[in-house]
Amino acid sequence: MKEFIRKAANFICAFAVVMSPIATQHCRLYFYEAKQPEGLDEFVNTHTK
Protein backbone atom coordinates (compact mmCIF):
# COMPACT_ATOMS: atom_id res chain seq x y z
CA MET A 1 0.00 0.00 0.00
CA LYS A 2 2.85 2.41 0.80
CA GLU A 3 4.36 1.74 -2.62
CA PHE A 4 1.05 2.61 -4.31
CA ILE A 5 0.77 5.85 -2.32
CA ARG A 6 4.34 6.80 -3.23
CA LYS A 7 3.75 6.16 -6.93
CA ALA A 8 0.46 8.07 -6.89
CA ALA A 9 2.06 11.02 -5.09
CA ASN A 10 4.91 11.08 -7.60
CA PHE A 11 2.43 11.05 -10.48
CA ILE A 12 0.38 13.89 -8.99
CA CYS A 13 3.52 15.95 -8.40
CA ALA A 14 4.80 15.36 -11.93
CA PHE A 15 1.39 16.23 -13.37
CA ALA A 16 1.31 19.49 -11.40
CA VAL A 17 4.80 20.43 -12.58
CA VAL A 18 3.84 19.79 -16.20
CA MET A 19 0.46 21.53 -16.06
CA SER A 20 1.40 24.68 -14.13
CA PRO A 21 3.11 26.52 -17.04
CA ILE A 22 0.25 25.61 -19.36
CA ALA A 23 -2.34 26.88 -16.89
CA THR A 24 -0.57 30.21 -16.42
CA GLN A 25 -0.48 30.78 -20.17
CA HIS A 26 -4.23 30.29 -20.44
CA CYS A 27 -5.00 32.50 -17.44
CA ARG A 28 -2.85 35.27 -18.86
CA LEU A 29 -4.99 35.39 -22.00
CA TYR A 30 -8.15 36.02 -19.98
CA PHE A 31 -6.68 38.90 -17.98
CA TYR A 32 -4.60 40.57 -20.69
CA GLU A 33 -5.10 44.33 -20.98
CA ALA A 34 -4.32 45.70 -24.40
CA LYS A 35 -3.80 49.27 -23.20
CA GLN A 36 -2.03 50.72 -20.20
CA PRO A 37 -4.30 51.50 -17.23
CA GLU A 38 -4.85 55.17 -16.41
CA GLY A 39 -2.54 56.54 -13.74
CA LEU A 40 0.00 53.74 -14.00
CA ASP A 41 2.95 56.08 -14.60
CA GLU A 42 2.11 58.16 -11.53
CA PHE A 43 1.70 55.01 -9.44
CA VAL A 44 5.06 53.64 -10.53
CA ASN A 45 6.79 56.97 -9.94
CA THR A 46 5.42 57.30 -6.41
CA HIS A 47 6.14 53.71 -5.37
CA THR A 48 9.67 53.23 -6.71
CA LYS A 49 12.76 54.66 -5.12
Stockholm file with secondary structure:
# STOCKHOLM 1.0

chainA/1-49         MKEFIRKAANFICAFAVVMSPIATQHCRLYFYEAKQPEGLDEFVNTHTK
#=GR chainA/1-49 SS CHHHHHHHHHHHHHHHHHHHHHHHHHHHHHTCCSSCCTTHHHHHHHHCC
#=GC SS_cons        CHHHHHHHHHHHHHHHHHHHHHHHHHHHHHTCCSSCCTTHHHHHHHHCC
//
